[in-house]
Amino acid sequence: MKLPDWNHIRAFHATAAEGSLSAAARLLGLSQPTLSRQVAALEAELGVTLFERVGRRLVLTRTGTDLLDHVRAMGEAAQSVALAASGHVQEIGGRVSISATDAYAAYILPGIVERIRAEAPEITIAIVASNALSDLRHREADIAIRHVRPETPELIGLHLRDTEAHFYAARAWIDRHGLPRAPADLAGPALLGFDDVDRFSAHLRSLGIPMADDAFRLVSENSVVIWEMVRRGLGVAPMLAEVAACTPEVVRLLPGLPPIPVPIWLVTPRELTTSRRLRVVHDILAEELTRPGPLPESG
């Protein structure tokens, strides 16, 4: 059997690592048409399709993902030889998109991004703030901070730790209404709701808070909006302890109520290890998110 041309393998490896033909061409010092021809030639040599287009992005097919596992070691070995020969490591640049819930994106990520910018200033960070799960397989994001385990083999999930959520209210709200003494005291129009309301109210009832689906008077799918309402004294809502710790005007309610456990997962596509810039961002995120944050004052 005729072995594939190494230049074609290198073109495939670079394209998979960079996520686009233009970025891979810059990395290899080739024109984009030349690189595209080399990738197409490898597909023809192997008789398979390695990439499919999703919008403007190139996404690995399942065959491409499987082949990448074999090519990765070859590419890293070649890169090591090149670096050893040149005697230096090139500047790390490019774009990395991070998907996180709106609360994490607004309150937790800024401090971490500050470190990334200090240590790798050539990397462009794009934040995807959404409570929906970004489709990493189709490169809606490169790295995701999630609160659920990934369920597909194309994704790698790293369980960093478990955090917790509690119920909070502003000191101004407590001054007007007093401190709740039991979970049932939270039920009523002061309790702010998250969409979807049916699921949220069912979870509240499991905690001993008898909240009907139609009892909420202020609801939002955006937790940053809900948290701003809490901060302004408009009601009570659950929030991650790390976020509450950034808001000194709020107080934790019912400290005897069991916390709501929230796992923290760092999720990446399987081809993460082929990209130096993704590894840099991933490792900083993992290190920073593993550290437990300070806890806010209890009521």
Stockholm file with secondary structure:
# STOCKHOLM 1.0

chainA/1-299         MKLPDWNHIRAFHATAAEGSLSAAARLLGLSQPTLSRQVAALEAELGVTLFERVGRRLVLTRTGTDLLDHVRAMGEAAQSVALAASGHVQEIGGRVSISATDAYAAYILPGIVERIRAEAPEITIAIVASNALSDLRHREADIAIRHVRPETPELIGLHLRDTEAHFYAARAWIDRHGLPRAPADLAGPALLGFDDVDRFSAHLRSLGIPMADDAFRLVSENSVVIWEMVRRGLGVAPMLAEVAACTPEVVRLLPGLPPIPVPIWLVTPRELTTSRRLRVVHDILAEELTRPGPLPESG
#=GR chainA/1-299 SS CCCCCHHHHHHHHHHHHHSSHHHHHHHHTCCHHHHHHHHHHHHHHHTSCCEEEETTEEEECHHHHHHHHHHHHHHHHHHHHHHHHHTSCCCCCEEEEEEECHHIIIIIHHHHHHHHHHHCTTEEEEEEECSSCCCGGGTSCSEEEESSCCCSTTEEEEEEEEEEEEEEEEHHHHHHHCCCCSGGGGCSTTBCEESSHHHHHHHHHHTTCCCCTTCCSSEESCHHHHHHHHHTTSCBEEEEHHHHHTCTTEEECCTTSCCEEEEEEEEEEGGGGGCHHHHHHHHHHHHHHHSCCCCCCBC
#=GC SS_cons         CCCCCHHHHHHHHHHHHHSSHHHHHHHHTCCHHHHHHHHHHHHHHHTSCCEEEETTEEEECHHHHHHHHHHHHHHHHHHHHHHHHHTSCCCCCEEEEEEECHHIIIIIHHHHHHHHHHHCTTEEEEEEECSSCCCGGGTSCSEEEESSCCCSTTEEEEEEEEEEEEEEEEHHHHHHHCCCCSGGGGCSTTBCEESSHHHHHHHHHHTTCCCCTTCCSSEESCHHHHHHHHHTTSCBEEEEHHHHHTCTTEEECCTTSCCEEEEEEEEEEGGGGGCHHHHHHHHHHHHHHHSCCCCCCBC
//
